[in-house]
């Protein structure tokens, strides 16, 4: 996803049944969505710098945004559990893991 964000956002839109039209692509809608959803943009929003939910500051929901950085936060057992839950919940949806 990180190496080909434009292609992946188009695949996601197709998967959700809302593919981009040629006009939307030509007008830069895909790039606008990627910019709005970027880690840089989301982590810089005031609500994500100062807001809280259940006494947890929003800023703690953002890490470096680097592939593989979860190794610095999760044990192999935790990663395995997340993988198993994800596969169980999304089994049969057409996504490839």
Biopython code that builds the backbone (N, CA, C, O; Angstrom):
import numpy as np
from Bio.PDB.StructureBuilder import StructureBuilder

atoms = [
    (1, "UNK", "N", (0.829, -1.184, 0.000)),
    (1, "UNK", "CA", (0.000, 0.000, 0.000)),
    (1, "UNK", "C", (0.873, 1.247, 0.000)),
    (1, "UNK", "O", (0.564, 2.238, -0.663)),
    (2, "UNK", "N", (1.956, 1.185, 0.745)),
    (2, "UNK", "CA", (2.813, 2.356, 0.846)),
    (2, "UNK", "C", (3.607, 2.591, -0.437)),
    (2, "UNK", "O", (3.899, 3.738, -0.774)),
    (3, "UNK", "N", (3.957, 1.539, -1.149)),
    (3, "UNK", "CA", (4.764, 1.705, -2.359)),
    (3, "UNK", "C", (3.930, 2.133, -3.568)),
    (3, "UNK", "O", (4.464, 2.756, -4.486)),
    (4, "UNK", "N", (2.643, 1.815, -3.589)),
    (4, "UNK", "CA", (1.770, 2.166, -4.723)),
    (4, "UNK", "C", (0.435, 2.711, -4.203)),
    (4, "UNK", "O", (-0.607, 2.108, -4.458)),
    (5, "UNK", "N", (0.444, 3.825, -3.488)),
    (5, "UNK", "CA", (-0.792, 4.290, -2.851)),
    (5, "UNK", "C", (-1.920, 4.614, -3.835)),
    (5, "UNK", "O", (-3.081, 4.321, -3.549)),
    (6, "UNK", "N", (-1.605, 5.208, -4.980)),
    (6, "UNK", "CA", (-2.657, 5.541, -5.957)),
    (6, "UNK", "C", (-3.372, 4.280, -6.430)),
    (6, "UNK", "O", (-4.602, 4.221, -6.446)),
    (7, "UNK", "N", (-2.598, 3.285, -6.809)),
    (7, "UNK", "CA", (-3.192, 2.029, -7.294)),
    (7, "UNK", "C", (-4.013, 1.358, -6.207)),
    (7, "UNK", "O", (-5.087, 0.820, -6.477)),
    (8, "UNK", "N", (-3.512, 1.388, -4.980)),
    (8, "UNK", "CA", (-4.206, 0.720, -3.887)),
    (8, "UNK", "C", (-5.508, 1.425, -3.513)),
    (8, "UNK", "O", (-6.491, 0.763, -3.181)),
    (9, "UNK", "N", (-5.529, 2.756, -3.562)),
    (9, "UNK", "CA", (-6.772, 3.462, -3.238)),
    (9, "UNK", "C", (-7.809, 3.194, -4.323)),
    (9, "UNK", "O", (-9.004, 3.132, -4.033)),
    (10, "UNK", "N", (-7.369, 3.036, -5.559)),
    (10, "UNK", "CA", (-8.301, 2.691, -6.639)),
    (10, "UNK", "C", (-8.825, 1.272, -6.459)),
    (10, "UNK", "O", (-10.007, 1.016, -6.688)),
    (11, "UNK", "N", (-7.961, 0.351, -6.051)),
    (11, "UNK", "CA", (-8.404, -1.021, -5.784)),
    (11, "UNK", "C", (-9.400, -1.060, -4.635)),
    (11, "UNK", "O", (-10.388, -1.793, -4.684)),
    (12, "UNK", "N", (-9.133, -0.265, -3.599)),
    (12, "UNK", "CA", (-10.039, -0.205, -2.458)),
    (12, "UNK", "C", (-11.403, 0.337, -2.875)),
    (12, "UNK", "O", (-12.434, -0.186, -2.452)),
    (13, "UNK", "N", (-11.413, 1.374, -3.696)),
    (13, "UNK", "CA", (-12.678, 1.933, -4.172)),
    (13, "UNK", "C", (-13.435, 0.889, -5.004)),
    (13, "UNK", "O", (-14.653, 0.762, -4.874)),
    (14, "UNK", "N", (-12.736, 0.156, -5.843)),
    (14, "UNK", "CA", (-13.370, -0.915, -6.623)),
    (14, "UNK", "C", (-13.970, -1.967, -5.703)),
    (14, "UNK", "O", (-15.110, -2.391, -5.889)),
    (15, "UNK", "N", (-13.186, -2.389, -4.700)),
    (15, "UNK", "CA", (-13.631, -3.403, -3.756)),
    (15, "UNK", "C", (-14.897, -2.957, -3.021)),
    (15, "UNK", "O", (-15.787, -3.768, -2.764)),
    (16, "UNK", "N", (-14.974, -1.676, -2.688)),
    (16, "UNK", "CA", (-16.138, -1.139, -1.978)),
    (16, "UNK", "C", (-17.324, -0.876, -2.898)),
    (16, "UNK", "O", (-18.389, -0.452, -2.450)),
    (17, "UNK", "N", (-17.124, -1.135, -4.199)),
    (17, "UNK", "CA", (-18.209, -0.940, -5.152)),
    (17, "UNK", "C", (-18.407, 0.502, -5.565)),
    (17, "UNK", "O", (-19.472, 0.862, -6.066)),
    (18, "UNK", "N", (-17.402, 1.332, -5.363)),
    (18, "UNK", "CA", (-17.469, 2.754, -5.710)),
    (18, "UNK", "C", (-16.241, 3.144, -6.521)),
    (18, "UNK", "O", (-15.475, 4.010, -6.095)),
    (19, "UNK", "N", (-16.037, 2.523, -7.682)),
    (19, "UNK", "CA", (-14.831, 2.835, -8.448)),
    (19, "UNK", "C", (-14.824, 4.295, -8.908)),
    (19, "UNK", "O", (-15.872, 4.911, -9.101)),
    (20, "UNK", "N", (-13.625, 4.823, -9.075)),
    (20, "UNK", "CA", (-13.472, 6.181, -9.566)),
    (20, "UNK", "C", (-13.819, 6.229, -11.046)),
    (20, "UNK", "O", (-13.486, 5.313, -11.799)),
    (21, "UNK", "N", (-14.487, 7.294, -11.460)),
    (21, "UNK", "CA", (-14.754, 7.505, -12.882)),
    (21, "UNK", "C", (-13.501, 8.102, -13.512)),
    (21, "UNK", "O", (-12.616, 8.596, -12.813)),
    (22, "UNK", "N", (-13.440, 8.053, -14.805)),
    (22, "UNK", "CA", (-12.313, 8.651, -15.533)),
    (22, "UNK", "C", (-12.223, 10.141, -15.206)),
    (22, "UNK", "O", (-11.133, 10.684, -15.026)),
    (23, "UNK", "N", (-13.377, 10.789, -15.133)),
    (23, "UNK", "CA", (-13.414, 12.220, -14.830)),
    (23, "UNK", "C", (-12.855, 12.493, -13.430)),
    (23, "UNK", "O", (-12.111, 13.455, -13.238)),
    (24, "UNK", "N", (-13.211, 11.651, -12.453)),
    (24, "UNK", "CA", (-12.703, 11.824, -11.089)),
    (24, "UNK", "C", (-11.183, 11.636, -11.042)),
    (24, "UNK", "O", (-10.471, 12.379, -10.365)),
    (25, "UNK", "N", (-10.707, 10.637, -11.769)),
    (25, "UNK", "CA", (-9.259, 10.406, -11.804)),
    (25, "UNK", "C", (-8.540, 11.577, -12.460)),
    (25, "UNK", "O", (-7.518, 12.052, -11.964)),
    (26, "UNK", "N", (-9.094, 12.039, -13.591)),
    (26, "UNK", "CA", (-8.471, 13.141, -14.326)),
    (26, "UNK", "C", (-8.487, 14.449, -13.536)),
    (26, "UNK", "O", (-7.599, 15.286, -13.701)),
    (27, "UNK", "N", (-9.492, 14.625, -12.680)),
    (27, "UNK", "CA", (-9.595, 15.869, -11.914)),
    (27, "UNK", "C", (-8.726, 15.855, -10.652)),
    (27, "UNK", "O", (-8.654, 16.855, -9.937)),
    (28, "UNK", "N", (-8.067, 14.723, -10.377)),
    (28, "UNK", "CA", (-7.167, 14.646, -9.230)),
    (28, "UNK", "C", (-7.830, 14.191, -7.945)),
    (28, "UNK", "O", (-7.260, 14.360, -6.867)),
    (29, "UNK", "N", (-9.026, 13.617, -8.034)),
    (29, "UNK", "CA", (-9.734, 13.180, -6.824)),
    (29, "UNK", "C", (-8.952, 12.137, -6.031)),
    (29, "UNK", "O", (-8.944, 12.173, -4.800)),
    (30, "UNK", "N", (-8.302, 11.217, -6.720)),
    (30, "UNK", "CA", (-7.531, 10.174, -6.031)),
    (30, "UNK", "C", (-6.405, 10.812, -5.233)),
    (30, "UNK", "O", (-6.186, 10.465, -4.072)),
    (31, "UNK", "N", (-5.695, 11.739, -5.850)),
    (31, "UNK", "CA", (-4.596, 12.408, -5.152)),
    (31, "UNK", "C", (-5.092, 13.244, -3.981)),
    (31, "UNK", "O", (-4.423, 13.316, -2.950)),
    (32, "UNK", "N", (-6.244, 13.870, -4.120)),
    (32, "UNK", "CA", (-6.813, 14.659, -3.021)),
    (32, "UNK", "C", (-7.158, 13.749, -1.842)),
    (32, "UNK", "O", (-6.893, 14.097, -0.692)),
    (33, "UNK", "N", (-7.744, 12.591, -2.122)),
    (33, "UNK", "CA", (-8.089, 11.631, -1.065)),
    (33, "UNK", "C", (-6.825, 11.129, -0.379)),
    (33, "UNK", "O", (-6.775, 11.043, 0.848)),
    (34, "UNK", "N", (-5.807, 10.798, -1.165)),
    (34, "UNK", "CA", (-4.547, 10.332, -0.583)),
    (34, "UNK", "C", (-3.937, 11.394, 0.317)),
    (34, "UNK", "O", (-3.403, 11.075, 1.380)),
    (35, "UNK", "N", (-4.010, 12.650, -0.096)),
    (35, "UNK", "CA", (-3.458, 13.729, 0.720)),
    (35, "UNK", "C", (-4.252, 13.896, 2.012)),
    (35, "UNK", "O", (-3.672, 14.042, 3.087)),
    (36, "UNK", "N", (-5.580, 13.875, 1.905)),
    (36, "UNK", "CA", (-6.426, 14.037, 3.093)),
    (36, "UNK", "C", (-6.241, 12.891, 4.086)),
    (36, "UNK", "O", (-6.330, 13.096, 5.297)),
    (37, "UNK", "N", (-5.985, 11.696, 3.581)),
    (37, "UNK", "CA", (-5.859, 10.510, 4.436)),
    (37, "UNK", "C", (-4.421, 10.200, 4.822)),
    (37, "UNK", "O", (-4.164, 9.201, 5.494)),
    (38, "UNK", "N", (-3.489, 11.036, 4.409)),
    (38, "UNK", "CA", (-2.084, 10.766, 4.700)),
    (38, "UNK", "C", (-1.803, 10.866, 6.188)),
    (38, "UNK", "O", (-2.446, 11.635, 6.903)),
    (39, "UNK", "N", (-0.850, 10.094, 6.643)),
    (39, "UNK", "CA", (-0.446, 10.132, 8.045)),
    (39, "UNK", "C", (0.012, 11.542, 8.408)),
    (39, "UNK", "O", (-0.278, 12.028, 9.501)),
    (40, "UNK", "N", (0.719, 12.192, 7.504)),
    (40, "UNK", "CA", (1.189, 13.557, 7.744)),
    (40, "UNK", "C", (0.015, 14.482, 8.020)),
    (40, "UNK", "O", (0.052, 15.266, 8.969)),
    (41, "UNK", "N", (-1.026, 14.398, 7.199)),
    (41, "UNK", "CA", (-2.192, 15.263, 7.367)),
    (41, "UNK", "C", (-2.982, 14.900, 8.621)),
    (41, "UNK", "O", (-3.299, 15.776, 9.426)),
    (42, "UNK", "N", (-3.301, 13.627, 8.795)),
    (42, "UNK", "CA", (-4.129, 13.213, 9.930)),
    (42, "UNK", "C", (-3.448, 13.488, 11.270)),
    (42, "UNK", "O", (-4.100, 13.919, 12.221)),
    (43, "UNK", "N", (-2.153, 13.242, 11.346)),
    (43, "UNK", "CA", (-1.461, 13.460, 12.619)),
    (43, "UNK", "C", (-1.278, 14.938, 12.925)),
    (43, "UNK", "O", (-1.017, 15.302, 14.072)),
    (44, "UNK", "N", (-1.412, 15.796, 11.914)),
    (44, "UNK", "CA", (-1.244, 17.229, 12.155)),
    (44, "UNK", "C", (-2.556, 17.946, 12.486)),
    (44, "UNK", "O", (-2.541, 19.127, 12.832)),
    (45, "UNK", "N", (-3.688, 17.246, 12.384)),
    (45, "UNK", "CA", (-4.961, 17.868, 12.727)),
    (45, "UNK", "C", (-4.998, 18.193, 14.223)),
    (45, "UNK", "O", (-4.561, 17.395, 15.052)),
    (46, "UNK", "N", (-5.521, 19.362, 14.550)),
    (46, "UNK", "CA", (-5.555, 19.803, 15.946)),
    (46, "UNK", "C", (-6.251, 18.791, 16.851)),
    (46, "UNK", "O", (-5.794, 18.543, 17.968)),
    (47, "UNK", "N", (-7.353, 18.205, 16.379)),
    (47, "UNK", "CA", (-8.086, 17.238, 17.199)),
    (47, "UNK", "C", (-7.222, 16.031, 17.542)),
    (47, "UNK", "O", (-7.379, 15.442, 18.611)),
    (48, "UNK", "N", (-6.315, 15.658, 16.650)),
    (48, "UNK", "CA", (-5.456, 14.505, 16.895)),
    (48, "UNK", "C", (-4.217, 14.866, 17.708)),
    (48, "UNK", "O", (-3.501, 13.978, 18.170)),
    (49, "UNK", "N", (-3.961, 16.142, 17.885)),
    (49, "UNK", "CA", (-2.859, 16.582, 18.743)),
    (49, "UNK", "C", (-3.324, 16.786, 20.182)),
    (49, "UNK", "O", (-2.562, 16.569, 21.124)),
    (50, "UNK", "N", (-4.592, 17.207, 20.349)),
    (50, "UNK", "CA", (-5.055, 17.598, 21.677)),
    (50, "UNK", "C", (-6.233, 16.784, 22.197)),
    (50, "UNK", "O", (-6.504, 16.809, 23.397)),
    (51, "UNK", "N", (-6.938, 16.067, 21.333)),
    (51, "UNK", "CA", (-8.137, 15.342, 21.753)),
    (51, "UNK", "C", (-7.828, 14.078, 22.527)),
    (51, "UNK", "O", (-6.707, 13.572, 22.503)),
    (52, "UNK", "N", (-8.851, 13.573, 23.220)),
    (52, "UNK", "CA", (-8.727, 12.317, 23.964)),
    (52, "UNK", "C", (-9.988, 11.487, 23.770)),
    (52, "UNK", "O", (-11.057, 12.011, 23.457)),
    (53, "UNK", "N", (-9.840, 10.195, 23.961)),
    (53, "UNK", "CA", (-10.974, 9.277, 23.961)),
    (53, "UNK", "C", (-10.682, 8.238, 25.041)),
    (53, "UNK", "O", (-9.614, 7.627, 25.051)),
    (54, "UNK", "N", (-11.622, 8.046, 25.932)),
    (54, "UNK", "CA", (-11.433, 7.120, 27.064)),
    (54, "UNK", "C", (-10.114, 7.391, 27.791)),
    (54, "UNK", "O", (-9.388, 6.463, 28.148)),
    (55, "UNK", "N", (-9.818, 8.665, 28.002)),
    (55, "UNK", "CA", (-8.607, 9.107, 28.702)),
    (55, "UNK", "C", (-7.305, 8.746, 27.984)),
    (55, "UNK", "O", (-6.243, 8.747, 28.605)),
    (56, "UNK", "N", (-7.372, 8.441, 26.692)),
    (56, "UNK", "CA", (-6.179, 8.174, 25.893)),
    (56, "UNK", "C", (-6.060, 9.312, 24.883)),
    (56, "UNK", "O", (-6.992, 9.584, 24.126)),
    (57, "UNK", "N", (-4.906, 9.971, 24.880)),
    (57, "UNK", "CA", (-4.710, 11.076, 23.956)),
    (57, "UNK", "C", (-4.670, 10.554, 22.518)),
    (57, "UNK", "O", (-4.065, 9.518, 22.242)),
    (58, "UNK", "N", (-5.322, 11.285, 21.602)),
    (58, "UNK", "CA", (-5.375, 10.877, 20.200)),
    (58, "UNK", "C", (-3.986, 10.729, 19.592)),
    (58, "UNK", "O", (-3.779, 9.879, 18.726)),
    (59, "UNK", "N", (-3.038, 11.538, 20.031)),
    (59, "UNK", "CA", (-1.701, 11.490, 19.434)),
    (59, "UNK", "C", (-1.053, 10.104, 19.576)),
    (59, "UNK", "O", (-0.155, 9.761, 18.807)),
    (60, "UNK", "N", (-1.503, 9.313, 20.549)),
    (60, "UNK", "CA", (-0.920, 7.993, 20.738)),
    (60, "UNK", "C", (-1.410, 6.972, 19.705)),
    (60, "UNK", "O", (-0.893, 5.857, 19.645)),
    (61, "UNK", "N", (-2.401, 7.346, 18.895)),
    (61, "UNK", "CA", (-2.873, 6.461, 17.836)),
    (61, "UNK", "C", (-1.990, 6.551, 16.593)),
    (61, "UNK", "O", (-2.171, 5.782, 15.649)),
    (62, "UNK", "N", (-1.042, 7.479, 16.585)),
    (62, "UNK", "CA", (-0.173, 7.688, 15.427)),
    (62, "UNK", "C", (1.256, 7.326, 15.776)),
    (62, "UNK", "O", (1.826, 7.822, 16.748)),
    (63, "UNK", "N", (1.824, 6.443, 14.952)),
    (63, "UNK", "CA", (3.220, 6.103, 15.120)),
    (63, "UNK", "C", (3.982, 6.702, 13.943)),
    (63, "UNK", "O", (3.588, 7.750, 13.431)),
    (64, "UNK", "N", (5.036, 6.076, 13.514)),
    (64, "UNK", "CA", (5.875, 6.603, 12.452)),
    (64, "UNK", "C", (5.273, 6.420, 11.057)),
    (64, "UNK", "O", (5.624, 7.148, 10.129)),
    (65, "UNK", "N", (4.379, 5.463, 10.912)),
    (65, "UNK", "CA", (3.822, 5.195, 9.589)),
    (65, "UNK", "C", (4.784, 4.448, 8.689)),
    (65, "UNK", "O", (4.717, 4.563, 7.466)),
    (66, "UNK", "N", (5.675, 3.687, 9.292)),
    (66, "UNK", "CA", (6.669, 2.935, 8.538)),
    (66, "UNK", "C", (6.301, 1.460, 8.519)),
    (66, "UNK", "O", (5.845, 0.903, 9.517)),
    (67, "UNK", "N", (6.508, 0.840, 7.362)),
    (67, "UNK", "CA", (6.238, -0.585, 7.221)),
    (67, "UNK", "C", (7.147, -1.360, 8.173)),
    (67, "UNK", "O", (8.360, -1.149, 8.194)),
    (68, "UNK", "N", (6.557, -2.254, 8.956)),
    (68, "UNK", "CA", (7.319, -3.102, 9.863)),
    (68, "UNK", "C", (7.585, -2.499, 11.232)),
    (68, "UNK", "O", (8.180, -3.153, 12.089)),
    (69, "UNK", "N", (7.148, -1.248, 11.454)),
    (69, "UNK", "CA", (7.410, -0.593, 12.734)),
    (69, "UNK", "C", (6.667, -1.255, 13.891)),
    (69, "UNK", "O", (7.016, -1.051, 15.054)),
    (70, "UNK", "N", (5.655, -2.038, 13.576)),
    (70, "UNK", "CA", (4.900, -2.710, 14.648)),
    (70, "UNK", "C", (5.802, -3.626, 15.463)),
    (70, "UNK", "O", (5.497, -3.918, 16.620)),
    (71, "UNK", "N", (6.898, -4.081, 14.887)),
    (71, "UNK", "CA", (7.840, -4.949, 15.604)),
    (71, "UNK", "C", (8.387, -4.260, 16.850)),
    (71, "UNK", "O", (8.812, -4.921, 17.798)),
    (72, "UNK", "N", (8.374, -2.928, 16.841)),
    (72, "UNK", "CA", (8.861, -2.165, 17.990)),
    (72, "UNK", "C", (7.819, -2.063, 19.105)),
    (72, "UNK", "O", (8.127, -1.593, 20.200)),
    (73, "UNK", "N", (6.591, -2.501, 18.830)),
    (73, "UNK", "CA", (5.503, -2.339, 19.786)),
    (73, "UNK", "C", (4.805, -3.644, 20.152)),
    (73, "UNK", "O", (4.230, -3.759, 21.235)),
    (74, "UNK", "N", (4.855, -4.628, 19.255)),
    (74, "UNK", "CA", (4.111, -5.873, 19.454)),
    (74, "UNK", "C", (5.056, -7.059, 19.546)),
    (74, "UNK", "O", (6.078, -7.108, 18.862)),
    (75, "UNK", "N", (4.708, -8.008, 20.392)),
    (75, "UNK", "CA", (5.463, -9.259, 20.448)),
    (75, "UNK", "C", (5.032, -10.121, 19.263)),
    (75, "UNK", "O", (3.983, -9.861, 18.672)),
    (76, "UNK", "N", (5.816, -11.145, 18.899)),
    (76, "UNK", "CA", (5.400, -12.043, 17.828)),
    (76, "UNK", "C", (4.044, -12.697, 18.120)),
    (76, "UNK", "O", (3.259, -12.933, 17.201)),
    (77, "UNK", "N", (3.774, -12.987, 19.380)),
    (77, "UNK", "CA", (2.489, -13.587, 19.747)),
    (77, "UNK", "C", (1.344, -12.611, 19.473)),
    (77, "UNK", "O", (0.293, -13.006, 18.969)),
    (78, "UNK", "N", (1.551, -11.347, 19.802)),
    (78, "UNK", "CA", (0.516, -10.328, 19.557)),
    (78, "UNK", "C", (0.274, -10.167, 18.053)),
    (78, "UNK", "O", (-0.870, -10.056, 17.610)),
    (79, "UNK", "N", (1.355, -10.154, 17.277)),
    (79, "UNK", "CA", (1.212, -10.044, 15.821)),
    (79, "UNK", "C", (0.438, -11.235, 15.264)),
    (79, "UNK", "O", (-0.440, -11.069, 14.417)),
    (80, "UNK", "N", (0.760, -12.426, 15.737)),
    (80, "UNK", "CA", (0.080, -13.636, 15.291)),
    (80, "UNK", "C", (-1.407, -13.575, 15.626)),
    (80, "UNK", "O", (-2.245, -13.927, 14.796)),
    (81, "UNK", "N", (-1.738, -13.134, 16.833)),
    (81, "UNK", "CA", (-3.143, -13.032, 17.251)),
    (81, "UNK", "C", (-3.905, -12.049, 16.361)),
    (81, "UNK", "O", (-5.034, -12.327, 15.957)),
    (82, "UNK", "N", (-3.297, -10.909, 16.058)),
    (82, "UNK", "CA", (-3.929, -9.921, 15.168)),
    (82, "UNK", "C", (-4.138, -10.528, 13.787)),
    (82, "UNK", "O", (-5.201, -10.362, 13.190)),
    (83, "UNK", "N", (-3.126, -11.231, 13.275)),
    (83, "UNK", "CA", (-3.248, -11.874, 11.955)),
    (83, "UNK", "C", (-4.378, -12.898, 11.937)),
    (83, "UNK", "O", (-5.149, -12.958, 10.979)),
    (84, "UNK", "N", (-4.477, -13.692, 12.981)),
    (84, "UNK", "CA", (-5.524, -14.726, 13.046)),
    (84, "UNK", "C", (-6.914, -14.085, 13.095)),
    (84, "UNK", "O", (-7.824, -14.537, 12.399)),
    (85, "UNK", "N", (-7.085, -13.052, 13.898)),
    (85, "UNK", "CA", (-8.377, -12.370, 14.003)),
    (85, "UNK", "C", (-8.744, -11.731, 12.665)),
    (85, "UNK", "O", (-9.888, -11.823, 12.219)),
    (86, "UNK", "N", (-7.772, -11.088, 12.033)),
    (86, "UNK", "CA", (-8.029, -10.443, 10.739)),
    (86, "UNK", "C", (-8.461, -11.466, 9.706)),
    (86, "UNK", "O", (-9.440, -11.248, 8.992)),
    (87, "UNK", "N", (-7.743, -12.583, 9.616)),
    (87, "UNK", "CA", (-8.104, -13.616, 8.645)),
    (87, "UNK", "C", (-9.467, -14.213, 8.945)),
    (87, "UNK", "O", (-10.241, -14.481, 8.027)),
    (88, "UNK", "N", (-9.767, -14.423, 10.213)),
    (88, "UNK", "CA", (-11.069, -14.978, 10.594)),
    (88, "UNK", "C", (-12.205, -14.026, 10.211)),
    (88, "UNK", "O", (-13.211, -14.449, 9.641)),
    (89, "UNK", "N", (-12.041, -12.753, 10.524)),
    (89, "UNK", "CA", (-13.095, -11.769, 10.276)),
    (89, "UNK", "C", (-13.275, -11.459, 8.796)),
    (89, "UNK", "O", (-14.386, -11.164, 8.355)),
    (90, "UNK", "N", (-12.193, -11.522, 8.026)),
    (90, "UNK", "CA", (-12.265, -11.136, 6.621)),
    (90, "UNK", "C", (-12.241, -12.330, 5.662)),
    (90, "UNK", "O", (-12.166, -12.147, 4.447)),
    (91, "UNK", "N", (-12.305, -13.544, 6.200)),
    (91, "UNK", "CA", (-12.311, -14.747, 5.366)),
    (91, "UNK", "C", (-13.458, -14.698, 4.363)),
    (91, "UNK", "O", (-14.605, -14.442, 4.729)),
    (92, "UNK", "N", (-13.142, -14.942, 3.112)),
    (92, "UNK", "CA", (-14.175, -14.998, 2.077)),
    (92, "UNK", "C", (-14.549, -13.655, 1.473)),
    (92, "UNK", "O", (-15.449, -13.589, 0.635)),
    (93, "UNK", "N", (-13.883, -12.588, 1.877)),
    (93, "UNK", "CA", (-14.245, -11.262, 1.362)),
    (93, "UNK", "C", (-13.535, -10.937, 0.045)),
    (93, "UNK", "O", (-13.882, -9.957, -0.615)),
    (94, "UNK", "N", (-12.550, -11.744, -0.342)),
    (94, "UNK", "CA", (-11.827, -11.492, -1.581)),
    (94, "UNK", "C", (-10.494, -10.807, -1.397)),
    (94, "UNK", "O", (-9.747, -10.638, -2.360)),
    (95, "UNK", "N", (-10.180, -10.407, -0.168)),
    (95, "UNK", "CA", (-8.876, -9.797, 0.084)),
    (95, "UNK", "C", (-7.817, -10.886, 0.181)),
    (95, "UNK", "O", (-8.091, -11.993, 0.645)),
    (96, "UNK", "N", (-6.606, -10.563, -0.261)),
    (96, "UNK", "CA", (-5.501, -11.508, -0.199)),
    (96, "UNK", "C", (-4.556, -11.096, 0.914)),
    (96, "UNK", "O", (-4.221, -9.919, 1.053)),
    (97, "UNK", "N", (-4.122, -12.089, 1.720)),
    (97, "UNK", "CA", (-3.230, -11.820, 2.826)),
    (97, "UNK", "C", (-1.899, -12.496, 2.589)),
    (97, "UNK", "O", (-0.996, -12.389, 3.419)),
]
sb = StructureBuilder()
sb.init_structure("model")
sb.init_model(0)
sb.init_chain("A")
sb.init_seg("    ")
for serial, (resi, resn, name, xyz) in enumerate(atoms, 1):
    if name == "N":
        sb.init_residue(resn, " ", resi, " ")
    sb.init_atom(name, np.array(xyz, "f"), 0.0, 1.0, " ", f" {name:<3s}", serial, name[0])
structure = sb.get_structure()
